[in-house]
Amino acid sequence: MILQMSCAVPRMIWPQENIQALELNSPKLDKRVLVAARSSEFKDAVVAKIRDSFMGIPVYVKFIGVDDLEKEKAGSYTAVILVSMCIAGGFDRHIDAFIGRESDQHNIIILTTAGDANWKPDKKGRNYDAITTASIKTDVDKIAGEIISKVRALLAAS
C-alpha cells in the first residue's frame, strides 16, 4: 500500500498535461461530441484517431483538457469521451467530479490507462461505459476503434 501511494500521490498533485483545445465543425450542429483528455504519447495517438474519424462529418467535436470539465455538462453532448489514467485505483479527480455531477451517464465513455489492463473502475451504480487498457502503442487502433464505434452508436441513436 505504501508503494502504491508513493506512486499515486505525485500524480494526484502533478497530473499529466492536458491535450490542446480544438473544435471541429460548428457548435450549432445537433450532434455533438466532447473529448476531454490528458496528454501522453498513447493518449494523444488515441485522441488523434478519434479526431481523424470525425473530420468532414457533420458532427461538432470539442476537444478540451480534463481540467476544463468543470465548465461542461454531459447533457449538452450526444457523446462524451473522457481519457485519463488510473490514479490510486480510481479516476482523475476532475473526471470523478464530472461524473459525480451527472445524474445520467449513458452517453459517457471513459478510457482509463492503467498498468493492469484488466482493472475496472467501481461504477457505484453509475451507467457510463468504461474501457481500460495498458498504454501499448500497438493497441491504439483497437482502442480508438472501440471508442469510435461506441460514439457512432450514440450518434445514430440520437
C-alpha positions in Angstrom: 0.0 0.0 0.0 2.8 2.4 0.8 4.4 1.7 -2.6 1.1 2.2 -4.4 0.6 5.6 -2.6 4.2 6.7 -3.2 3.4 6.2 -7.0 -0.1 7.7 -6.9 0.5 10.8 -4.7 2.7 12.6 -7.2 0.1 12.0 -10.0 -2.6 13.5 -7.7 -0.5 16.6 -7.1 1.1 16.9 -10.6 -1.2 15.1 -13.1 -0.3 14.7 -16.8 -0.7 17.7 -19.0 -4.0 18.4 -20.8 -4.5 18.0 -24.5 -4.6 21.1 -26.6 -8.1 22.5 -27.1 -9.6 22.2 -30.6 -13.0 22.3 -32.2 -14.2 20.6 -35.3 -17.3 22.0 -37.2 -19.9 24.3 -35.9 -21.1 24.2 -32.3 -24.6 24.8 -33.7 -24.8 21.2 -35.1 -27.3 18.9 -33.4 -24.9 16.0 -33.0 -22.1 17.0 -30.5 -19.2 15.1 -29.1 -16.9 16.2 -26.2 -13.5 14.7 -25.8 -11.6 15.6 -22.6 -8.2 14.1 -22.2 -4.8 14.1 -20.5 -1.8 14.0 -22.8 0.7 11.2 -23.2 2.1 9.5 -26.3 -0.6 6.8 -26.1 -3.5 9.0 -25.2 -2.5 11.6 -27.9 -2.5 8.8 -30.5 -5.9 7.6 -29.5 -7.3 11.1 -29.5 -5.8 11.8 -32.9 -7.6 8.7 -34.3 -10.8 9.9 -32.8 -10.3 13.4 -34.3 -9.5 12.0 -37.7 -12.6 9.7 -37.7 -14.9 12.8 -37.4 -13.2 15.1 -39.9 -15.6 16.0 -42.7 -18.7 14.6 -40.9 -21.5 16.9 -39.7 -20.8 16.5 -36.0 -19.4 19.1 -33.7 -16.5 17.8 -31.8 -14.9 19.7 -28.9 -11.5 18.7 -27.5 -10.5 20.0 -24.1 -8.2 19.2 -21.2 -9.6 17.2 -18.3 -9.1 20.3 -16.1 -11.8 22.1 -18.1 -14.5 19.6 -17.4 -16.0 21.7 -14.6 -17.4 24.0 -17.3 -19.1 21.2 -19.2 -22.4 19.2 -18.9 -22.8 15.8 -20.4 -26.4 16.6 -21.3 -25.1 19.2 -23.8 -23.5 16.4 -25.9 -24.6 13.3 -27.7 -21.4 11.6 -26.6 -18.7 12.4 -24.0 -15.3 10.7 -24.2 -13.0 11.1 -21.1 -9.4 9.9 -21.4 -7.0 9.7 -18.4 -5.0 7.4 -16.3 -5.8 5.3 -13.2 -4.6 7.1 -10.1 -4.5 5.2 -6.8 -7.1 2.7 -8.1 -9.5 5.4 -9.3 -10.2 8.2 -11.8 -8.5 11.5 -12.1 -10.3 13.8 -9.6 -11.7 16.0 -12.4 -13.3 13.0 -14.1 -14.6 11.7 -10.8 -16.2 15.2 -10.1 -17.7 15.4 -13.6 -19.4 12.0 -13.5 -20.5 12.7 -9.9 -22.4 15.8 -11.1 -24.1 13.9 -13.9 -27.3 12.0 -12.9 -27.3 10.2 -16.3 -24.0 9.0 -17.7 -25.4 6.8 -20.5 -23.5 9.0 -23.1 -20.2 8.9 -21.2 -17.3 6.7 -22.4 -14.3 6.7 -20.1 -10.9 5.4 -21.3 -8.5 4.8 -18.4 -4.9 3.7 -18.9 -3.6 1.5 -16.1 -0.7 -0.8 -15.6 -3.2 -3.6 -15.3 -5.4 -3.6 -18.5 -7.9 -5.8 -16.6 -8.5 -3.1 -13.9 -12.1 -1.9 -13.9 -13.5 1.1 -12.0 -16.1 0.6 -9.3 -19.0 2.1 -11.1 -21.0 2.6 -7.9 -24.3 2.1 -9.7 -23.4 4.6 -12.5 -24.2 3.8 -16.1 -21.1 5.1 -18.0 -19.1 2.9 -20.4 -15.6 2.1 -19.1 -12.6 0.9 -21.2 -9.3 0.1 -19.5 -6.1 -0.5 -21.3 -2.3 -0.5 -20.7 -0.6 2.2 -22.8 0.6 -0.2 -25.5 1.3 1.6 -28.8 0.2 -1.4 -30.9 -3.3 -1.2 -29.3 -4.0 2.4 -30.4 -6.1 1.4 -33.4 -8.0 -1.2 -31.5 -8.9 1.1 -28.6 -9.6 4.1 -30.8 -11.8 1.9 -33.0 -13.8 0.6 -30.0 -14.4 4.2 -28.7 -15.3 5.4 -32.2 -17.8 2.5 -32.6 -19.4 3.4 -29.3 -19.7 7.1 -30.2 -21.2 6.3 -33.6 -23.8 4.1 -31.9 -24.7 7.0 -29.6 -24.9 9.4 -32.6 -27.1 7.0 -34.6 -29.4 6.6 -31.6 -29.9 10.4 -31.2 
